[in-house]
C-alpha cells in the first residue's frame, strides 16, 4: 500500500517475512514500550476503521534485527511469563 508516497506493508505480511505471527510483533511493541526501547522497532502507521498496523517497507529490517537481538535471546521471558501466566510456564518447559 502506498501512503503519503511511501510503500507500507501490513503487519500480517511483515510477520510472514520474518517468520513470526502478528500477535508476536504486537507483543514486541508492548515490551519495547515498557522498557523504553520503541526506537528498536519500525514506526507503525494505523489505517482504517480497524486501525490495521502498517510498516514502512524500508524499515522492515528493524523487525528482523529485533527478532535476532532481543526476542530470540530470551530477553522477553519474564514479560511473557507475566503476560501469559501459567500458560507461559507451559510454553517454556
C-alpha positions in Angstrom: 0.0 0.0 0.0 1.2 3.5 -0.8 0.6 6.1 1.9 2.0 9.6 1.6 4.1 8.5 -1.4 5.8 5.7 0.6 5.4 1.9 0.5 3.8 0.4 3.6 3.3 -3.3 4.4 0.5 -4.8 6.5 1.5 -6.4 9.8 0.4 -9.8 8.6 2.7 -9.6 5.5 5.6 -8.3 7.7 5.1 -11.2 10.1 5.3 -13.7 7.3 8.5 -12.2 6.0 10.2 -12.7 9.4 8.5 -16.0 10.3 6.6 -14.7 13.3 2.9 -14.0 13.9 1.2 -10.6 14.1 0.5 -11.2 17.8 4.2 -11.8 18.4 5.0 -8.5 16.8 2.3 -6.7 18.8 3.8 -8.2 22.0 7.3 -6.9 20.9 5.8 -3.3 20.8 4.2 -3.8 24.2 7.6 -5.0 25.7 9.6 -2.3 23.9 7.3 0.5 25.2 7.5 -0.9 28.7 11.3 -0.8 28.5 11.6 2.5 26.6 13.0 0.7 23.6 10.5 1.6 20.9 13.3 3.1 18.8 14.5 -0.5 18.1 11.3 -1.2 16.2 9.9 0.4 13.0 7.5 3.2 13.3 4.0 2.0 12.6 1.0 3.6 11.0 -2.6 2.7 11.8 -5.0 2.9 8.9 -8.8 2.4 8.6 -11.6 1.7 10.9 -9.9 -1.4 12.3 -6.6 0.6 12.8 -4.6 -2.0 10.9 -0.9 -1.7 11.5 1.3 -0.9 8.6 5.1 -0.6 8.5 7.3 1.4 6.0 8.8 -1.1 3.6 12.3 0.3 4.1 12.1 -0.2 7.9 11.2 -3.8 8.0 14.8 -4.8 8.6 14.2 -3.4 12.2 11.7 -6.2 12.9 14.2 -8.8 11.8 17.0 -7.1 13.9 14.7 -7.0 17.0 13.9 -10.7 16.5 17.6 -11.7 16.3 19.0 -9.4 19.0 16.2 -9.2 21.6 13.3 -11.6 21.1 15.4 -14.7 20.3 17.9 -14.0 23.1 15.3 -14.6 25.8 15.2 -11.0 27.0 11.4 -11.1 26.9 11.0 -14.3 29.0 9.8 -12.5 32.2 7.5 -10.3 30.3 5.9 -13.3 28.5 5.5 -15.2 31.7 3.8 -12.3 33.4 1.6 -11.7 30.4 0.6 -15.3 29.8 0.7 -16.6 33.4 0.6 -20.4 33.8 0.1 -20.8 30.0 3.5 -19.1 29.6 5.1 -21.5 32.0 3.9 -24.5 29.9 5.4 -23.0 26.8 8.9 -22.6 28.5 9.1 -26.2 29.8 
